[in-house]
Amino acid sequence: MTTSPRKTSRRSFLRGAALTSAGLAGAYALGCSSGDNDAGPGDGGTPADGPLPTVTPIPEAPSLRWQELSPPGALPPPRRDHSLVLSPADGLLYVYGGHDSDGELGDLWQFDVGAEEWTELSPEGPAARFGHNAFFDEPTGRMYVFGGQAGSDFFNDLWSYDPAAESWTELSPEGPLPEARYGAAGARRPSPANLSTSETPGPESAVADPLPGQILVSHGFTHSGRFADTWQFDIESGVWSEVTPEDEPPEARCLLRGVWDTVRRRMVIYGGQAVSSPFLDDLWTLSDKGWTPLTRVPNGGPRNLYAMAFAHQRLQLLIFGGNTPAGPANDVWQFDAVDEFWRQDQIVNEPPSPRFSHDGVWIEESEMFLFFGGFDGAADLNDLWTLAATS
């Protein structure tokens, strides 16, 4: 059901002046069927909540190394357009949904990063789906899932999964709701109250959030077309509100991902698919100033359905693979969040096979980018890889 939207000002959106209807942060997006002027490094402005935070980066970020993990026992079936989220406190990953050649999936799997072991969980929960958004909120200890698609049906329902109780709960927010969609950019933002506890927050404050955060959903797709609106859900109040900036947003698109930039405190989206092009290569940020394009050359190139995460200690946005005009890719690009330029660091070992529709997370404690599954153009995959700093 869709109701008339209630908008929140951009400043309230990022500063949380209206905590009962605010939101933003982390990472996730998926499936959809059929920049302005050049700028120099560092001209993207300071974050909405003040000067750049004090962060201790890894000295001269070391080169990265690929490693395929080979967990014993049962593995999740191959899939694409699923979600992958991390519970930082206990090092547990959750893979939910997606689809394969036979249709949509609604299963839930847990991966213990330390033990390198998969466990299938069997709680009754949401309808099977793909192209949804998923987020993990550490203060509440729950995973949240929004939207997605199954066959010709699109969803705008919101569910939470409680690992402690091993149970799903469908939430019933009062007021306006985002339109049903899939292939949207999504992110989890720390609560504005958390961000304001220190004038110069460091790595600890970016990870340890004492209050429930907020989640953001932007853009996406249904059979009626692509979206360019932005919505946020405040976990504490349980209310959705539309926060589409008044200025011109990135063109309507889908098949993209979003992350929360913990350094400049903003949401970042990249590329995707639009009516104008099936493969976009523009980079945008969303702050209290609205949408801002960051035109940088060279960049990661046109692509959609990639994996993306933000590495706080490396001060980088990382992108792996995706679908491109040349087909599935397996390259890695990093975007420096401070000086705002793209680069490709040295990577040793053979990379995973080219793919798209996979999902990945950055594990701060282990300093590694971990991703699962995807589609290589011929078959669905269920392999698990890490990209970590060399010793």
C-alpha positions as CSV (number, residue, x, y, z in Angstrom):
1,M,0.0,0.0,0.0
2,T,1.3,3.4,-0.9
3,T,0.3,6.6,0.9
4,S,1.1,10.2,0.3
5,P,4.7,11.1,1.3
6,R,5.8,13.2,4.3
7,K,9.0,15.0,3.6
8,T,11.8,15.8,6.0
9,S,14.2,18.7,5.5
10,R,17.8,17.8,4.4
11,R,19.3,19.2,7.6
12,S,16.9,17.3,9.8
13,F,17.7,14.2,7.7
14,L,21.4,14.2,8.6
15,R,21.4,16.0,11.9
16,G,18.4,14.2,13.3
17,A,16.5,17.3,14.4
18,A,13.4,15.1,13.9
19,L,14.5,11.8,15.4
20,T,11.0,10.4,15.0
21,S,11.4,10.4,11.2
22,A,15.0,10.3,10.2
23,G,17.5,7.8,8.8
24,L,20.7,6.7,6.7
25,A,23.9,4.4,6.5
26,G,25.8,0.9,5.8
27,A,25.3,-1.0,2.5
28,Y,23.0,-3.0,0.1
29,A,21.0,-3.1,-3.2
30,L,20.2,-5.3,-6.3
31,G,18.2,-6.3,-9.4
32,C,16.4,-4.3,-12.2
33,S,15.4,-5.5,-15.7
34,S,15.3,-4.1,-18.8
35,G,28.5,14.4,-13.8
36,D,28.8,18.0,-14.1
37,N,32.2,19.7,-14.0
38,D,35.6,18.3,-13.4
39,A,36.8,19.0,-9.8
40,G,40.1,18.6,-8.0
41,P,40.8,16.4,-5.0
42,G,39.2,17.2,-1.7
43,D,36.5,19.7,-3.0
44,G,33.6,17.7,-1.8
45,G,33.1,19.8,1.3
46,T,33.2,18.9,5.0
47,P,30.7,16.5,6.4
48,A,27.3,17.7,7.6
49,D,28.2,17.3,11.2
50,G,31.4,19.3,11.2
51,P,35.0,18.9,10.2
52,L,36.5,15.6,9.0
53,P,36.7,13.1,11.8
54,T,40.0,12.1,13.3
55,V,40.8,8.7,11.9
56,T,44.0,6.7,12.1
57,P,44.5,5.2,8.7
58,I,46.6,2.1,7.8
59,P,50.1,3.4,7.0
60,E,50.5,3.5,3.3
61,A,47.6,1.0,2.8
62,P,49.4,-2.3,2.0
63,S,48.7,-4.3,-1.1
64,L,45.8,-6.7,-1.1
65,R,45.6,-10.5,-1.5
66,W,42.7,-12.7,-2.8
67,Q,41.9,-15.9,-0.9
68,E,39.0,-18.4,-1.6
69,L,37.6,-19.9,1.6
70,S,36.6,-23.5,1.6
71,P,34.3,-24.1,4.6
72,P,33.5,-27.7,5.5
73,G,30.0,-29.1,5.6
74,A,26.9,-27.8,3.9
75,L,27.0,-24.6,1.8
76,P,24.3,-22.2,0.7
77,P,23.0,-23.1,-2.8
78,P,24.3,-21.0,-5.6
79,R,22.5,-17.7,-6.0
80,R,22.5,-14.1,-7.2
81,D,20.7,-10.8,-6.1
82,H,20.8,-11.9,-2.5
83,S,21.9,-9.9,0.5
84,L,24.9,-10.3,2.8
85,V,25.2,-8.4,6.1
86,L,27.6,-8.6,9.0
87,S,27.0,-8.6,12.8
88,P,30.3,-6.9,13.9
89,A,30.0,-7.9,17.6
90,D,30.2,-11.6,17.0
91,G,31.7,-11.9,13.5
92,L,28.6,-13.5,12.0
93,L,27.5,-13.0,8.4
94,Y,23.9,-13.5,7.2
95,V,23.0,-14.4,3.6
96,Y,19.3,-14.1,2.8
97,G,17.2,-14.7,-0.3
98,G,18.2,-14.1,-3.9
99,H,17.3,-16.3,-6.8
100,D,18.7,-18.9,-9.2
101,S,17.5,-20.4,-12.5
102,D,14.6,-22.1,-10.7
103,G,13.2,-19.0,-9.0
104,E,13.3,-16.9,-5.9
105,L,14.9,-18.1,-2.6
106,G,13.8,-17.4,0.9
107,D,16.4,-19.2,2.9
108,L,18.6,-17.7,5.6
109,W,22.2,-18.8,6.2
110,Q,24.7,-17.8,8.9
111,F,28.5,-17.8,8.4
112,D,30.9,-17.7,11.4
113,V,33.9,-15.8,10.1
114,G,36.2,-17.0,12.9
115,A,35.2,-20.7,12.6
116,E,34.7,-20.5,8.8
117,E,31.5,-22.5,9.1
118,W,28.1,-22.2,7.5
119,T,24.8,-22.9,9.3
120,E,21.4,-22.9,7.7
121,L,18.7,-21.2,9.9
122,S,15.1,-22.2,9.5
123,P,12.8,-19.6,11.0
124,E,9.5,-18.8,9.3
125,G,9.9,-15.3,7.7
126,P,9.4,-13.1,4.7
127,A,8.2,-14.4,1.3
128,A,11.1,-15.5,-1.0
129,R,12.6,-12.6,-2.9
130,F,15.6,-11.1,-4.6
131,G,16.9,-7.6,-5.2
132,H,15.9,-6.5,-1.7
133,N,17.9,-4.3,0.7
134,A,19.3,-5.6,4.0
135,F,21.0,-3.9,6.9
136,F,22.4,-5.0,10.3
137,D,21.8,-2.6,13.2
138,E,24.2,-3.4,16.0
139,P,22.5,-1.5,18.9
140,T,19.3,-3.6,18.4
141,G,21.3,-6.7,17.3
142,R,18.9,-7.3,14.4
143,M,19.0,-7.6,10.6
144,Y,16.4,-5.5,8.7
145,V,15.2,-6.4,5.2
146,F,13.2,-4.1,2.9
147,G,11.5,-4.6,-0.4
148,G,12.6,-6.8,-3.3
149,Q,10.8,-8.8,-6.0
150,A,9.3,-12.2,-6.6
151,G,8.0,-13.0,-10.1
152,S,5.9,-10.1,-11.1
153,D,5.4,-8.9,-7.5
154,F,7.3,-6.1,-5.9
155,F,7.5,-5.5,-2.1
156,N,7.7,-2.6,0.2
157,D,7.4,-4.6,3.4
158,L,10.0,-4.3,6.2
159,W,11.1,-7.2,8.3
160,S,13.6,-7.7,11.2
161,Y,15.5,-10.8,12.1
162,D,16.6,-11.4,15.7
163,P,19.5,-13.8,15.9
164,A,19.1,-14.2,19.6
165,A,15.5,-15.4,19.3
166,E,16.1,-17.0,15.9
167,S,12.9,-15.3,14.7
168,W,11.5,-12.9,12.0
169,T,9.1,-10.1,12.8
170,E,7.2,-8.1,10.2
171,L,7.2,-4.4,11.1
172,S,4.1,-2.3,10.6
173,P,5.2,1.4,10.4
174,E,2.5,4.0,10.7
175,G,2.2,6.8,8.1
176,P,3.6,6.9,4.6
177,L,5.6,4.1,3.1
178,P,8.1,3.9,0.2
179,E,6.6,2.5,-3.0
180,A,7.4,-1.2,-3.6
181,R,10.7,-1.6,-5.5
182,Y,13.8,-3.7,-6.0
183,G,17.3,-2.8,-7.2
184,A,17.6,0.2,-4.9
185,A,20.6,1.6,-3.1
186,G,20.4,1.1,0.6
187,A,22.5,2.1,3.6
188,R,22.5,2.2,7.4
189,R,23.4,5.5,9.1
190,P,24.4,5.7,12.7
191,S,22.0,7.7,14.8
192,P,22.6,11.4,14.7
193,A,22.8,11.3,18.5
194,N,25.7,8.9,18.2
195,L,27.5,11.1,15.7
196,S,27.2,14.2,17.9
197,T,28.8,12.5,21.0
198,S,32.2,13.6,19.9
199,E,33.4,16.6,17.9
200,T,36.2,14.5,16.3
201,P,35.0,10.9,16.3
202,G,37.5,8.2,15.5
203,P,37.2,4.6,14.4
204,E,35.6,3.5,17.7
205,S,32.7,5.9,17.4
206,A,32.1,4.8,13.8
207,V,31.7,1.2,15.0
208,A,30.2,1.3,18.5
209,D,26.8,3.0,18.2
210,P,24.9,3.0,21.5
211,L,21.6,4.0,19.9
212,P,19.6,2.3,17.1
213,G,20.5,3.7,13.6
214,Q,18.5,4.7,10.6
215,I,18.2,3.1,7.2
216,L,18.0,4.7,3.8
217,V,16.5,3.5,0.6
218,S,17.0,5.4,-2.7
219,H,16.1,4.9,-6.3
220,G,15.1,1.4,-7.5
221,F,12.7,-0.1,-10.0
222,T,9.3,-1.6,-10.7
223,H,7.4,-2.4,-13.9
224,S,6.1,1.2,-13.8
225,G,9.7,2.5,-14.2
226,R,12.7,3.6,-12.2
227,F,12.7,5.8,-9.1
228,A,14.8,8.8,-8.0
229,D,13.2,9.3,-4.6
230,T,14.9,8.8,-1.2
231,W,13.3,7.4,2.0
232,Q,14.6,6.8,5.5
233,F,13.4,4.6,8.4
234,D,14.1,5.5,11.9
235,I,14.6,2.2,13.8
236,E,13.9,3.7,17.2
237,S,10.6,5.5,16.3
238,G,9.6,2.9,13.7
239,V,8.6,5.6,11.2
240,W,9.3,6.0,7.4
241,S,9.6,9.5,6.0
242,E,10.5,10.7,2.5
243,V,13.7,12.8,2.4
244,T,14.1,13.4,-1.3
245,P,16.3,16.5,-1.5
246,E,14.7,19.6,-3.2
247,D,17.6,19.9,-5.7
248,E,18.0,17.7,-8.8
249,P,18.8,14.1,-7.7
250,P,20.8,11.5,-9.7
251,E,18.7,10.4,-12.6
252,A,16.2,7.5,-11.9
253,R,18.1,4.2,-11.8
254,C,18.4,0.8,-10.3
255,L,20.9,-2.1,-10.0
256,L,23.2,0.0,-7.7
257,R,24.4,-0.1,-4.2
258,G,24.9,2.5,-1.4
259,V,27.3,2.8,1.5
260,W,27.7,5.1,4.5
261,D,30.9,7.1,4.3
262,T,32.1,7.1,8.0
263,V,34.8,9.7,7.2
264,R,32.7,12.4,5.6
265,R,29.4,11.2,7.1
266,R,27.4,10.9,3.9
267,M,25.8,8.3,1.7
268,V,27.6,7.3,-1.5
269,I,26.1,5.6,-4.6
270,Y,27.8,4.6,-7.8
271,G,26.7,3.7,-11.3
272,G,23.7,1.5,-11.9
273,Q,21.3,1.3,-14.8
274,A,19.0,4.0,-16.2
275,V,16.9,4.7,-19.3
276,S,19.7,6.7,-20.7
277,S,22.3,3.9,-20.3
278,P,22.3,0.3,-19.0
279,F,25.7,1.0,-17.5
280,L,26.4,4.3,-15.6
281,D,29.7,5.4,-14.1
282,D,28.7,8.5,-12.0
283,L,29.5,8.9,-8.3
284,W,27.1,10.8,-6.1
285,T,27.0,11.7,-2.4
286,L,24.0,12.6,-0.2
287,S,24.4,15.0,2.7
288,D,22.4,17.8,4.3
289,K,23.4,19.8,1.2
290,G,21.5,17.4,-1.0
291,W,22.9,15.4,-3.8
292,T,26.5,16.2,-5.0
293,P,28.1,14.6,-8.1
294,L,31.8,13.8,-7.7
295,T,33.3,13.8,-11.2
296,R,36.7,12.1,-11.1
297,V,38.7,10.6,-14.0
298,P,39.7,7.9,-14.3
299,N,37.0,6.1,-12.3
300,G,35.7,2.6,-11.9
301,G,34.0,2.6,-15.3
302,P,30.4,2.0,-16.2
303,R,28.8,-0.9,-14.4
304,N,25.9,-2.2,-12.4
305,L,25.2,-5.1,-9.9
306,Y,28.7,-4.8,-8.3
307,A,29.7,-5.4,-4.7
308,M,30.6,-2.3,-2.6
309,A,31.7,-1.6,0.9
310,F,33.3,1.2,2.9
311,A,36.6,0.4,4.7
312,H,36.8,2.9,7.6
313,Q,40.5,2.4,8.6
314,R,41.6,2.5,4.9
315,L,39.5,5.6,4.3
316,Q,38.2,4.0,1.1
317,L,35.2,2.9,-0.8
318,L,35.8,-0.4,-2.4
319,I,34.1,-1.8,-5.5
320,F,34.5,-5.3,-6.9
321,G,33.2,-6.8,-10.1
322,G,29.7,-6.1,-11.6
323,N,28.2,-6.2,-15.0
324,T,29.8,-3.9,-17.6
325,P,29.5,-3.2,-21.4
326,A,32.2,-5.9,-21.8
327,G,30.4,-8.4,-19.6
328,P,31.0,-9.7,-16.1
329,A,34.0,-8.1,-14.4
330,N,36.4,-9.0,-11.6
331,D,38.4,-5.8,-11.1
332,V,38.7,-3.9,-7.9
333,W,38.6,-0.1,-7.5
334,Q,39.1,2.1,-4.5
335,F,37.8,5.6,-3.9
336,D,39.7,7.7,-1.4
337,A,37.1,9.3,0.9
338,V,39.5,12.2,2.0
339,D,41.1,13.4,-1.2
340,E,38.3,12.0,-3.4
341,F,40.1,10.2,-6.2
342,W,39.9,6.7,-7.7
343,R,42.8,4.3,-7.7
344,Q,43.7,0.6,-8.1
345,D,46.1,-0.8,-5.5
346,Q,48.3,-3.7,-6.2
347,I,46.5,-7.1,-5.7
348,V,48.4,-10.3,-5.6
349,N,47.1,-13.9,-6.4
350,E,44.6,-14.8,-9.1
351,P,41.2,-13.0,-8.7
352,P,37.8,-14.7,-8.5
353,S,36.0,-15.4,-11.7
354,P,34.2,-12.4,-13.3
355,R,30.7,-11.9,-11.9
356,F,27.8,-9.7,-11.1
357,S,24.8,-9.8,-8.7
358,H,27.0,-10.8,-5.8
359,D,27.2,-9.0,-2.4
360,G,30.0,-8.1,-0.1
361,V,30.9,-6.6,3.3
362,W,34.0,-5.0,4.8
363,I,35.1,-6.7,8.1
364,E,37.0,-3.9,10.0
365,E,38.5,-6.2,12.7
366,S,40.1,-8.5,10.1
367,E,40.8,-5.8,7.5
368,M,39.2,-7.7,4.7
369,F,36.5,-7.4,2.0
370,L,34.4,-10.6,1.9
371,F,31.9,-11.5,-0.7
372,F,29.6,-14.4,-1.7
373,G,28.0,-15.8,-4.8
374,G,26.8,-14.0,-7.9
375,F,26.3,-14.9,-11.5
376,D,29.2,-15.3,-14.0
377,G,27.0,-15.0,-17.1
378,A,26.4,-18.7,-17.4
379,A,25.9,-20.1,-13.9
380,D,25.0,-19.0,-10.4
381,L,27.8,-19.2,-7.8
382,N,28.2,-20.0,-4.1
383,D,31.9,-19.4,-3.6
384,L,33.2,-17.3,-0.7
385,W,36.2,-15.0,-1.1
386,T,38.2,-12.5,0.9
387,L,40.4,-9.6,-0.2
388,A,42.7,-8.7,2.6
389,A,45.9,-6.8,3.2
390,T,49.1,-8.7,2.7
391,S,51.2,-9.3,5.9
